[in-house]
C-alpha cells in the first residue's frame, strides 16, 4: 500500500470512528449497566437463595420450520434432571443459577449451565400465581460439537403457582435447525 493510500485509509477510519461516539457511548453504558445488574443479581442469589429442582419435559420442533423427515426421527421427550439456586424478589420477579442435563433431539446427552431472569406478574390469593417473560443465558454442550461449551442467550417464558413452575425457552434457528421450544418444570423450595 502506498503512503497516500495509507493516509487516506487512516483518515477515513478516524472520521468514521469519530462520527459515532455518542451512539457508542450510549451502547457502552447500556452494556456496562446490564453487566453490573447481572453480576449484582448473581451475588444476591448466592448470598440468599432457595433451592430448585428442574425436570426437562419436552423439546417441540416448530413444524413450520422442519420437514417431516426430520421431525419423524427426532426425540422430543427431553427427559433429564437439573439443580439450581434462585430467589424471588419482593415484586415477584425471579432469577436463578442452574445446571441441567437432558436427552437432546438426537438421543444424546446435552447439558446447560446458566443464569435466568423472569419478570413476573403476580395475581390471585396472596399473589401465589405468576406469569412472566425473561431471558436465560449460559453454556450448552452438545454431542455434535464434541461437548465444547457453546454460549446461548434465549427468551424465557413461564407460569407458576407457589413453588411449582412451568417454564420454556425458545431456541431460534433456520430451516431444519434450531426453532425448538424447550419446556421444563421447576420446583422452588427452602431448606
Secondary structure by P-SEA (a helix, b strand, c coil): ccaaaaaaaaaaaaaaaaacaaaaaaaaaaaaaaaaaaaaaaaaaaacbbbbbbbbcbbbcccccccaaaaaaccccccccccccccccccccccccbbbbbbccccbbbbbbbbbbbbcccccccccccccccbbbbbbbcccccccbbbbbbbbbbcccccbbbbbbbbbbccccccccccbbbbbbcc
